[in-house]
C-alpha cells in the first residue's frame, strides 16, 4: 500500500467517523445528560457519603492484613483517582447545564418584566470588559440606593440606568 493510498483510506475513515458522530450526537448527549443527572443525584446524597466512609473504613481495617503494603496503598490511591477524575467531568457537566438553565430562566424574567432593560439579556456571553461596565452601573445604583436609605428616603422604584 502506497502512502497516497493510505492517506485516501484515512480520509475516508475520518469522514465516516465524522458522519457517524454527527448522526449519533443527539443520542449520546441525551444518554450522557440522563446519566450525569442520575450520578449527581445519587452521589450527592448522604448514603453515598456513608458508603464512601465504609469503603475507607474497610480499607483502613484491612491494612494489618495486607501488612500496610504498597499494593494496599495503591488500591485506595487508584480507586480514588479514578473516581475523582470521572466525577470532575460529571460535576462540571451538571454545573454547566444548571447554569445554562438558570440563565435562560433569568433571561425570561427580564424579558417578561415591564420596565426591565432587555440589554441585560444574555449578559453571560459578553466580554469581560463589557460585563465590567454593567457591574459598574449597578455598583453606582446600589451606592445611590444606600445613600437614599441613610438620608431616610425610600430605595424602591425603577431608576434609569446611566451609562
Phi, psi and omega per residue, in radians:
X1 nan 2.233 -3.126
X2 -1.447 2.881 -3.105
X3 -1.088 -0.683 -3.139
X4 -1.152 -0.651 3.084
X5 -1.133 -0.683 3.127
X6 -1.131 -0.726 3.123
X7 -1.113 -0.753 3.107
X8 -1.073 -0.770 3.134
X9 -1.097 -0.779 3.124
X10 -1.111 -0.667 3.102
X11 -1.146 -0.699 3.132
X12 -1.131 -0.779 3.108
X13 -1.100 -0.752 3.121
X14 -1.051 -0.761 3.128
X15 -1.100 -0.774 3.131
X16 -1.117 -0.706 3.102
X17 -1.131 -0.722 3.102
X18 -1.090 -0.780 3.113
X19 -1.062 -0.788 3.123
X20 -1.060 -0.785 -3.128
X21 -1.047 -0.838 -3.107
X22 -1.189 -0.586 3.087
X23 -1.198 -0.639 -3.023
X24 -1.773 -0.044 -3.099
X25 -0.978 -0.856 3.139
X26 -1.035 -0.673 3.135
X27 -1.099 -0.832 -3.122
X28 -1.183 -0.684 3.106
X29 -1.078 -0.744 3.130
X30 -1.092 -0.791 3.132
X31 -1.106 -0.755 3.137
X32 -1.150 -0.718 3.095
X33 -1.022 -0.827 3.131
X34 -1.082 -0.805 -3.126
X35 -1.102 -0.778 -3.100
X36 -1.165 -0.652 3.061
X37 -1.108 -0.766 3.129
X38 -1.113 -0.824 -3.114
X39 -1.105 -0.711 3.109
X40 -1.136 -0.694 3.123
X41 -1.115 -0.828 -3.076
X42 -1.217 -0.800 -3.061
X43 -1.329 -0.244 3.118
X44 -1.584 0.197 -3.098
X45 -1.764 2.710 3.098
X46 -1.014 -0.581 3.134
X47 -1.050 -0.740 3.133
X48 -1.099 -0.715 3.110
X49 -1.109 -0.768 3.138
X50 -1.117 -0.684 3.087
X51 -1.090 -0.732 3.105
X52 -1.082 -0.726 3.092
X53 -1.082 -0.730 3.128
X54 -1.102 -0.760 3.122
X55 -1.054 -0.776 3.128
X56 -1.148 -0.681 3.099
X57 -1.070 -0.790 3.105
X58 -1.083 -0.705 3.127
X59 -1.097 -0.788 -3.136
X60 -1.116 -0.783 -3.126
X61 -1.121 -0.568 -3.127
X62 -1.350 -0.111 -3.131
X63 -0.943 -0.907 3.140
X64 -1.100 -0.566 3.130
X65 -1.109 -0.727 3.136
X66 -1.614 0.168 3.118
X67 0.960 0.642 3.097
X68 0.844 0.718 -3.056
X69 -1.265 2.975 3.079
X70 -1.099 -0.646 3.122
X71 -1.100 -0.725 3.113
X72 -1.030 -0.789 3.121
X73 -1.204 -0.694 -3.123
X74 -1.102 -0.592 3.123
X75 -1.008 -0.902 -3.086
X76 -1.256 -0.645 3.124
X77 -1.096 -0.784 -3.140
X78 -1.145 -0.816 -3.117
X79 -1.076 -0.811 -3.118
X80 -1.197 -0.598 3.105
X81 -1.136 -0.783 -3.136
X82 -1.125 -0.828 -3.135
X83 -1.078 -0.782 3.139
X84 -1.082 -0.791 -3.137
X85 -1.010 -0.842 -3.128
X86 -1.207 -0.687 -3.112
X87 -1.147 -0.546 3.100
X88 -1.004 -0.782 -3.127
X89 -1.208 -0.718 3.115
X90 -1.123 -0.783 -3.140
X91 -1.132 -0.760 3.138
X92 -1.105 -0.724 3.120
X93 -1.087 -0.795 -3.139
X94 -1.107 -0.745 3.106
X95 -1.080 -0.792 3.134
X96 -1.052 -0.794 -3.123
X97 -1.117 -0.793 3.127
X98 -1.112 -0.709 3.127
X99 -1.130 -0.769 3.114
X100 -1.081 -0.744 3.120
X101 -1.109 -0.733 3.126
X102 -1.130 -0.698 3.128
X103 -1.115 -0.701 3.113
X104 -1.121 -0.735 3.117
X105 -1.106 -0.775 3.113
X106 -1.110 -0.721 3.095
X107 -1.044 -0.709 3.125
X108 -1.161 -0.688 3.086
X109 -1.096 -0.779 3.111
X110 -1.078 -0.828 -3.104
X111 -1.060 -0.649 -3.012
X112 -1.542 -0.190 -3.113
X113 -1.504 2.298 3.084
X114 -1.208 2.270 3.134
X115 1.561 -0.106 3.128
X116 -1.311 2.676 3.141
X117 -1.578 1.962 -3.121
X118 -1.168 -0.239 3.063
X119 -1.137 -0.282 3.127
X120 -1.358 -0.222 3.134
X121 -1.124 2.413 3.004
X122 1.092 0.554 -3.138
X123 -1.049 -0.526 -3.081
X124 -1.089 -0.265 -3.141
X125 -1.591 -0.094 -3.109
X126 -1.267 2.753 3.011
X127 -1.229 2.771 -3.062
X128 -1.018 -0.671 -3.125
X129 -1.141 -0.752 3.139
X130 -1.151 -0.689 3.114
X131 -1.140 -0.649 3.106
X132 -1.094 -0.628 3.088
X133 -1.085 -0.794 3.112
X134 -1.099 -0.737 3.125
X135 -1.050 -0.706 -3.141
X136 -1.129 -0.732 3.099
X137 -1.007 -0.799 -3.113
X138 -1.291 -0.506 3.054
X139 -1.120 -0.728 3.120
X140 -1.152 -0.758 3.095
X141 -1.025 -0.767 -3.139
X142 -1.126 -0.713 3.122
X143 -1.087 -0.784 3.134
X144 -1.117 -0.681 3.130
X145 -1.153 -0.729 3.110
X146 -1.138 -0.641 3.112
X147 -1.135 -0.721 3.089
X148 -1.050 -0.728 3.132
X149 -1.114 -0.702 3.105
X150 -1.096 -0.591 -3.124
X151 -1.459 0.046 3.111
X152 1.495 0.151 3.132
X153 -1.628 2.898 3.065
X154 -1.379 2.548 3.100
X155 -1.860 0.336 -3.135
X156 -1.595 2.975 3.132
X157 2.050 -3.111 3.136
X158 -2.134 1.488 3.140
X159 -1.213 2.602 3.106
X160 -1.272 2.528 3.066
X161 -1.372 2.343 3.118
X162 -1.915 2.291 3.116
X163 -1.753 nan nan
